[in-house]
């Protein structure tokens, strides 16, 4: 029996690990000095490999920055949605900015390039937006079942509107950080999902409410 598939799997695993190492090095540099300060030479030095190897895996600086952003979401994949069907939305406040300010700025900058054909951010954000819409569609649908969101809403459309609101609030916060982004995001989510109305309705239906 040929052992070629085993070798191929080994090569694939090593390549994937090398790419993760490079992405982590870029992410560390972004956190230390911002995305504008990232260079392929510094990335290579931080990752302990040659600059030629970095460029083999990520042919441009933009590819490196996208890899760093992808790494952020890989490391924090399922934490956001856990517990969001509960009344307490404080968990959402923790994720409002998308992490440290440097990451929020990287996200917003690359999102601005996502509409450019051929830019590496385009593919990433197409996947990211689709996954985010699916996740929040599920969250809103679950909250409808729990009586925490208006039953007449289209969960998918509400999810799209909420994500657009999140993106816009984060962009404003980067320019003017004097408002509480987490509080604004929670308030927007409550209004878009009709939670405020559902809570009032529940109180009115309680025994002794006078109805």
Residue pairs with C-beta under 8 A, 6 or more apart in sequence:
15 57
18 49
18 53
18 57
19 57
19 58
19 67
20 71
21 47
21 49
22 43
22 47
22 49
22 54
22 57
22 58
22 64
22 67
23 64
23 67
23 68
23 70
23 71
24 47
24 71
25 43
25 46
25 47
26 38
26 43
26 64
26 65
26 67
26 68
26 71
27 68
27 71
27 72
28 46
29 37
29 38
29 42
29 43
29 46
30 38
30 65
30 68
30 102
30 103
30 106
31 100
31 102
31 103
34 102
34 105
35 65
35 68
35 102
35 105
35 106
35 109
38 61
38 64
38 65
38 68
39 61
40 51
40 54
40 55
40 61
40 64
41 51
43 51
43 54
43 64
44 50
44 51
44 53
44 54
47 54
54 64
58 64
58 67
60 120
62 110
62 113
62 119
62 120
62 121
63 120
65 106
65 110
66 110
66 120
66 121
66 124
68 106
69 103
69 106
69 107
69 110
69 124
70 124
72 98
72 99
72 103
73 128
76 99
79 95
80 91
80 92
80 95
80 135
81 135
81 138
81 139
82 91
83 91
84 91
84 92
84 139
84 143
85 139
85 142
85 143
85 146
85 148
87 148
89 186
89 189
89 190
90 186
92 182
92 185
92 186
92 189
93 182
93 183
93 185
93 186
94 182
96 166
96 169
96 170
96 181
96 182
96 184
96 185
97 103
97 104
97 170
97 173
97 181
97 182
98 104
98 107
98 170
101 174
101 177
104 170
104 173
104 174
105 174
107 170
108 167
108 170
108 171
108 174
110 121
110 124
110 125
111 121
111 125
111 167
113 119
113 121
113 122
114 121
114 122
114 124
114 125
114 126
115 122
116 122
129 163
132 159
132 163
133 156
133 159
133 160
133 163
135 159
136 159
136 162
136 163
137 155
137 156
137 159
138 155
139 159
140 149
140 153
140 155
140 158
140 159
140 162
140 193
141 155
143 149
143 193
143 195
144 150
144 151
144 153
144 155
147 198
147 202
148 193
148 195
148 198
149 155
149 158
149 193
149 194
149 195
149 198
150 193
150 194
150 197
150 198
153 193
153 194
158 192
158 193
161 192
162 188
162 189
162 192
162 193
165 185
165 188
165 192
166 185
166 188
169 181
169 184
169 185
169 188
170 181
172 179
173 179
173 181
189 195
190 196
203 209
204 211
205 211
